[in-house]
Structure formats: structure tokens, C-alpha cells
Amino acid sequence: MKIQKIAIVLSICLCAGLAQAQYYWYGPPGAGPYFRMGAGPTFFQDGTLKGYTGGNNPYVNGPQNQTVSYDVGYTFDGAFGWAFNQYVGLDFESGYNWGRINNIPGYYANGSTIANVPFLANLTLSMPIPHTNIVPYIGGGAGGAESIFDAHSFSDAAMLQTLYGSESDTVFAYQAFAGVRFMLTPNLSLGLGYKYFATGNPTFSYPPGPNVNASFSGVQTHSILFSLQYNF
């Protein structure tokens, strides 16, 4: 997807800029670029299928505002950033957040899934505990996400129109997170944290053929993430 290519280019430019800045600038202890990656299970709050309409076809108008339940999914992410000191850092994060639809009353989900590729700017506040290798942290971020609906023979109970394949929509996204890092070396740490992630409401428009718009409420997820961070 075009937006993913743009994110990759921006990440490369950011890394190059951070490395150059570190070469010419000597800041306070802990200052400099860093890289972080994490992964873990994700628990989805129940959402809503807000609408399932067929454009010019008045017969395609499935039940609205139906509860969407999800199976346990997963999240993995990566971030490049700059630590101004040992307490404050800014970074750019992307990744992948995925869950399978378990049930929607009045619809056949057939294992259809919803995923999100976030593009977020984060602020992280770290609080090193003196004379230990323990660093609690808290933070949050905002930006956007490419929300992706992968339909596996998705249809309403009447089966007037059945959806196949993937469609996407770009929506607002934000998150909050907290956890603790354990310093293995002065530069390398392992972490365990919690992340809340949420998006705006996506609408997935399938082209003529089905000519269907499937509108969902934005996802709200809770993830337990194991992370690795390296400060350059």
C-alpha cells in the first residue's frame, strides 16, 4: 500500500537524521537515538457494525448497530526515536494490530478479520529507579491508521450480497501505554508493558460487483507487549 511505502521512507530518513544529529551533538546522559520493537497478545473490546448497505440496491440493507465480538488477536510494533535525556523521548511508531471477528448477530463472518497499520507520534516519560536496572515508563501517542477489513464470504443473513477480499480506510488513531524496562546493559533493555489502542470509525467500500459499504465502529484494544529497546 502507498501509505506503507511512505512510512518506510520516513522511517529511513528519521534514522539517518538521528544518527547524524548524534554525531555532531553531545547532550545530557541518556540522550540520543533509540530503536524499540514489541509483540504480544491483543484483546479487543466488543465493537459495532454500524451499517451494511448496498449503494443503489435498496435490498442490501443489513441489520444496523450489531455487536461485533472478536477472538484474541496479536500486535507487533516498532519505533525509532530520540531521547532528549534519560526521562523524555519522542518517537515514530508503526506496526500491525490484528483480530478475527468471532460473531455478529444477523451476519455470517466466516473468519473475516480486521487489522490496523498505525502511524503514530509518541511521547514517552521514563522514571529510572536509582541504583537499580529498573525503568518504569508511561506515554501516549496520536496519528492515523490504515484499517483493513479482510472479508471471507462475509454477508448478512439474507445473503443478498457476499463480500470477498480486502478493503481499507484511513482513520484517526491514538494510544496510551505504560510498563517497565529492565536494563541488561547501559544500552539494551527488555520490557513488559500494557498498551491501549483505538481508532476512528472505518467504512469499507467494496466496488461494483457487490457495491456494498460496511461501516464499523473503531477498534479498541488492550495489549500485553514484550519489548526490546536499544539506545545508540
SULBEL-V141571 format. One record per backbone hydrogen bond with DSSP energy under -1.0 kcal/mol. NH is the residue of the N-H (numbers start at 1). CO is the residue of the C=O. Records with the same first field share a line. If there is no record, write none. Layout:
NH = CO, CO
//
This chain:
5 = 1
6 = 2
7 = 3
8 = 4
9 = 5
10 = 6
11 = 7
12 = 8
13 = 9
14 = 10
15 = 11
16 = 12
17 = 13
18 = 14
19 = 15
20 = 16
21 = 17
22 = 18
23 = 19
24 = 20
25 = 21
31 = 28
32 = 83
34 = 81
35 = 230
36 = 79
37 = 228
38 = 77
39 = 226
40 = 75
42 = 73
43 = 222
45 = 220
47 = 68
49 = 66
50 = 215
51 = 215
53 = 213
54 = 60
57 = 54
60 = 57
61 = 59
62 = 52
66 = 49
68 = 47
69 = 103
71 = 100
73 = 42
74 = 98
75 = 40
76 = 96
77 = 38
78 = 94
79 = 36
80 = 92
81 = 34
82 = 90
83 = 32
84 = 88
85 = 88
89 = 124
90 = 82
91 = 122
92 = 80
93 = 120
94 = 78
96 = 76
97 = 116
98 = 74
99 = 114
101 = 112
102 = 69
103 = 69
107 = 104
108 = 155
112 = 109
113 = 150
114 = 99
115 = 148
116 = 97
117 = 146
119 = 144
120 = 93
121 = 142
122 = 91
123 = 140
124 = 89
125 = 138
126 = 87
127 = 136
129 = 134
132 = 129
135 = 181
137 = 179
138 = 125
139 = 177
140 = 123
141 = 175
142 = 121
143 = 173
144 = 119
145 = 171
146 = 117
147 = 169
148 = 115
149 = 167
150 = 113
151 = 165
154 = 163
155 = 108
157 = 106
159 = 156
163 = 154
165 = 151
167 = 149
169 = 147
171 = 145
173 = 143
174 = 198
175 = 141
176 = 196
177 = 139
178 = 194
179 = 137
180 = 192
181 = 135
182 = 190
183 = 133
184 = 188
185 = 188
189 = 229
190 = 182
191 = 227
192 = 180
193 = 225
194 = 178
195 = 223
196 = 176
197 = 221
198 = 174
199 = 219
200 = 172
204 = 214
206 = 212
210 = 207
211 = 207
213 = 53
214 = 204
215 = 51
216 = 202
217 = 48
221 = 197
222 = 43
223 = 195
224 = 41
225 = 193
226 = 39
227 = 191
228 = 37
229 = 189
230 = 35
231 = 187
232 = 33
//
